[in-house]
């Protein structure tokens, strides 16, 4: 099996290439894992000077976690997990059914559905935010206010066209029936 790299390093062999690959991989680890390490060091270490950077905590402590519990941060974290988890489940469910219908079935109004789906992809979230908040303030036909509720944050995620488009394209390309 042969792996291609963006830098074309697979064609060259030798000690200089191995050194260059090692340095490149080390730089990638520092860039991507560095912020996580800094977060862990500041979470478990005593903070004497918040502007000082250290690679190892100065005295191990769990007081930072107790202070966050006093400030009710864990409730906010749980809220985030609820919104993201149920939003992801809703988006996956809607995407699977919609993508299968768009990739495998032919029906009247399919072009209009595709046009609506593309419209959700073309407009930035900043432009959609105000009309979406007006719709969520008085949900059509039901006349329910979803502002300041979990449903008001989760439901708009389910109708995002990008995931439907990607899944439908994959189904068409792979020929999955």
Kinemage of the C-alpha trace (Angstrom):
@kinemage 1
@onewidth
@group {chain A} dominant
@subgroup {mainchain}
@vectorlist {calphas} color= white
{ca unk a 1} P 0.000 0.000 0.000
{ca unk a 2} L 1.326 3.433 -0.895
{ca unk a 3} L 0.399 6.679 0.816
{ca unk a 4} L 0.610 10.016 -0.939
{ca unk a 5} L 1.482 13.158 0.964
{ca unk a 6} L 0.791 16.768 0.094
{ca unk a 7} L 4.516 17.566 0.183
{ca unk a 8} L 5.548 14.714 -2.089
{ca unk a 9} L 7.812 13.184 0.562
{ca unk a 10} L 6.798 9.610 -0.299
{ca unk a 11} L 9.047 9.561 -3.377
{ca unk a 12} L 12.199 10.483 -1.484
{ca unk a 13} L 14.004 8.234 0.974
{ca unk a 14} L 16.932 8.847 3.180
{ca unk a 15} L 17.967 10.364 6.484
{ca unk a 16} L 17.222 13.970 5.465
{ca unk a 17} L 13.687 13.057 4.413
{ca unk a 18} L 13.103 11.166 7.658
{ca unk a 19} L 14.370 14.153 9.652
{ca unk a 20} L 12.133 16.523 7.687
{ca unk a 21} L 9.109 14.253 8.220
{ca unk a 22} L 9.891 13.986 11.937
{ca unk a 23} L 10.160 17.777 12.308
{ca unk a 24} L 6.964 18.276 10.333
{ca unk a 25} L 5.085 15.760 12.488
{ca unk a 26} L 6.469 17.319 15.663
{ca unk a 27} L 5.330 20.762 14.519
{ca unk a 28} L 1.871 19.363 13.818
{ca unk a 29} L 1.671 17.803 17.277
{ca unk a 30} L 2.727 21.082 18.917
{ca unk a 31} L 0.217 23.118 16.904
{ca unk a 32} L -2.729 20.800 17.432
{ca unk a 33} L -2.067 19.299 20.872
{ca unk a 34} L -0.438 22.403 22.391
{ca unk a 35} L -3.677 24.238 23.224
{ca unk a 36} L -5.137 21.101 24.818
{ca unk a 37} L -2.001 20.658 26.919
{ca unk a 38} L -2.136 24.319 27.987
{ca unk a 39} L -5.761 23.866 29.003
{ca unk a 40} L -4.932 20.795 31.099
{ca unk a 41} L -1.955 22.504 32.764
{ca unk a 42} L -4.049 25.530 33.727
{ca unk a 43} L -6.944 23.335 34.914
{ca unk a 44} L -4.878 21.176 37.269
{ca unk a 45} L -2.288 23.748 38.352
{ca unk a 46} L -2.346 26.533 40.904
{ca unk a 47} L -2.730 29.839 39.123
{ca unk a 48} L -0.419 32.375 40.688
{ca unk a 49} L 0.031 34.505 37.584
{ca unk a 50} L -2.569 33.894 34.857
{ca unk a 51} L -0.334 35.487 32.217
{ca unk a 52} L 2.609 33.150 32.886
{ca unk a 53} L 3.031 30.156 30.593
{ca unk a 54} L 4.369 26.900 31.924
{ca unk a 55} L 4.618 23.407 30.477
{ca unk a 56} L 4.010 21.667 33.801
{ca unk a 57} L 1.547 22.660 36.553
{ca unk a 58} L 3.029 24.437 39.567
{ca unk a 59} L 1.493 22.278 42.275
{ca unk a 60} L -1.330 19.876 41.494
{ca unk a 61} L -4.777 20.993 42.662
{ca unk a 62} L -8.458 20.389 41.983
{ca unk a 63} L -9.555 23.762 43.378
{ca unk a 64} L -10.186 25.112 39.866
{ca unk a 65} L -12.877 22.472 39.357
{ca unk a 66} L -14.495 23.354 42.682
{ca unk a 67} L -14.548 27.034 41.732
{ca unk a 68} L -16.225 26.220 38.417
{ca unk a 69} L -18.834 24.159 40.291
{ca unk a 70} L -19.523 27.178 42.529
{ca unk a 71} L -20.081 29.325 39.425
{ca unk a 72} L -22.495 26.745 37.905
{ca unk a 73} L -20.319 26.147 34.835
{ca unk a 74} L -21.147 22.426 34.795
{ca unk a 75} L -24.812 23.204 34.125
{ca unk a 76} L -23.762 25.250 31.095
{ca unk a 77} L -21.582 22.375 29.953
{ca unk a 78} L -24.487 19.939 30.320
{ca unk a 79} L -26.719 22.313 28.329
{ca unk a 80} L -24.139 22.371 25.554
{ca unk a 81} L -23.942 18.581 25.489
{ca unk a 82} L -27.741 18.323 25.320
{ca unk a 83} L -28.041 20.796 22.446
{ca unk a 84} L -25.139 19.333 20.485
{ca unk a 85} L -26.119 15.707 21.125
{ca unk a 86} L -29.788 16.015 20.216
{ca unk a 87} L -28.984 18.412 17.362
{ca unk a 88} L -26.567 15.880 15.925
{ca unk a 89} L -29.097 13.045 16.250
{ca unk a 90} L -31.786 15.133 14.571
{ca unk a 91} L -29.459 16.256 11.795
{ca unk a 92} L -28.272 12.702 11.114
{ca unk a 93} L -31.833 11.364 11.022
{ca unk a 94} L -33.119 14.083 8.697
{ca unk a 95} L -30.012 13.864 6.516
{ca unk a 96} L -30.222 10.097 6.050
{ca unk a 97} L -33.872 10.112 5.042
{ca unk a 98} L -33.671 13.233 2.881
{ca unk a 99} L -30.427 12.203 1.181
{ca unk a 100} L -31.795 8.767 0.352
{ca unk a 101} L -34.939 10.290 -1.144
{ca unk a 102} L -32.967 12.824 -3.175
{ca unk a 103} L -30.375 10.319 -4.371
{ca unk a 104} L -32.571 7.311 -5.178
{ca unk a 105} L -36.141 8.476 -5.804
{ca unk a 106} L -37.664 10.698 -8.467
{ca unk a 107} L -40.696 12.706 -7.369
{ca unk a 108} L -42.658 15.773 -8.393
{ca unk a 109} L -41.185 18.907 -6.851
{ca unk a 110} L -37.706 17.427 -6.467
{ca unk a 111} L -36.121 20.413 -8.194
{ca unk a 112} L -37.863 22.787 -5.790
{ca unk a 113} L -36.668 20.747 -2.783
{ca unk a 114} L -33.095 20.827 -4.125
{ca unk a 115} L -33.390 24.579 -4.655
{ca unk a 116} L -34.531 25.076 -1.046
{ca unk a 117} L -31.691 22.893 0.162
{ca unk a 118} L -29.163 24.915 -1.838
{ca unk a 119} L -30.654 28.137 -0.461
{ca unk a 120} L -29.859 26.993 3.086
{ca unk a 121} L -26.274 26.361 1.988
{ca unk a 122} L -25.752 29.649 0.149
{ca unk a 123} L -26.927 32.034 2.832
{ca unk a 124} L -24.544 32.668 5.713
{ca unk a 125} L -25.812 31.998 9.221
{ca unk a 126} L -25.567 35.709 10.047
{ca unk a 127} L -28.194 36.527 7.409
{ca unk a 128} L -30.508 33.706 8.498
{ca unk a 129} L -30.280 34.561 12.229
{ca unk a 130} L -32.871 37.355 12.341
{ca unk a 131} L -35.584 35.651 10.236
{ca unk a 132} L -34.966 32.417 12.134
{ca unk a 133} L -35.442 34.144 15.473
{ca unk a 134} L -38.711 35.682 14.207
{ca unk a 135} L -39.954 32.258 13.097
{ca unk a 136} L -38.923 30.663 16.402
{ca unk a 137} L -40.679 33.426 18.345
{ca unk a 138} L -44.009 32.397 16.764
{ca unk a 139} L -43.797 29.008 15.064
{ca unk a 140} L -46.120 29.010 12.043
{ca unk a 141} L -49.355 27.004 12.337
{ca unk a 142} L -48.578 25.974 15.920
{ca unk a 143} L -48.153 29.497 17.372
{ca unk a 144} L -45.585 28.296 19.890
{ca unk a 145} L -42.674 30.384 21.152
{ca unk a 146} L -39.416 28.381 21.048
{ca unk a 147} L -37.124 31.245 22.031
{ca unk a 148} L -35.049 30.443 25.141
{ca unk a 149} L -35.692 26.693 24.908
{ca unk a 150} L -33.698 23.624 23.931
{ca unk a 151} L -36.060 22.965 21.026
{ca unk a 152} L -35.391 26.454 19.658
{ca unk a 153} L -31.677 25.663 19.482
{ca unk a 154} L -31.983 22.061 18.278
{ca unk a 155} L -34.689 22.242 15.574
{ca unk a 156} L -32.928 24.673 13.191
{ca unk a 157} L -29.879 22.373 13.073
{ca unk a 158} L -31.958 19.538 11.605
{ca unk a 159} L -32.809 21.424 8.435
{ca unk a 160} L -29.282 22.304 7.363
{ca unk a 161} L -28.783 21.413 3.703
{ca unk a 162} L -25.027 20.835 3.699
{ca unk a 163} L -25.148 17.447 5.411
{ca unk a 164} L -28.035 16.329 3.193
{ca unk a 165} L -26.146 17.364 0.064
{ca unk a 166} L -22.937 15.585 1.084
{ca unk a 167} L -24.728 12.376 2.018
{ca unk a 168} L -26.838 12.372 -1.165
{ca unk a 169} L -23.716 12.886 -3.280
{ca unk a 170} L -22.007 9.989 -1.498
{ca unk a 171} L -25.024 7.737 -2.036
{ca unk a 172} L -25.089 8.608 -5.763
{ca unk a 173} L -21.343 8.123 -6.142
{ca unk a 174} L -21.183 4.809 -4.276
{ca unk a 175} L -24.329 3.468 -5.907
{ca unk a 176} L -25.843 2.442 -2.573
{ca unk a 177} L -29.426 1.229 -3.006
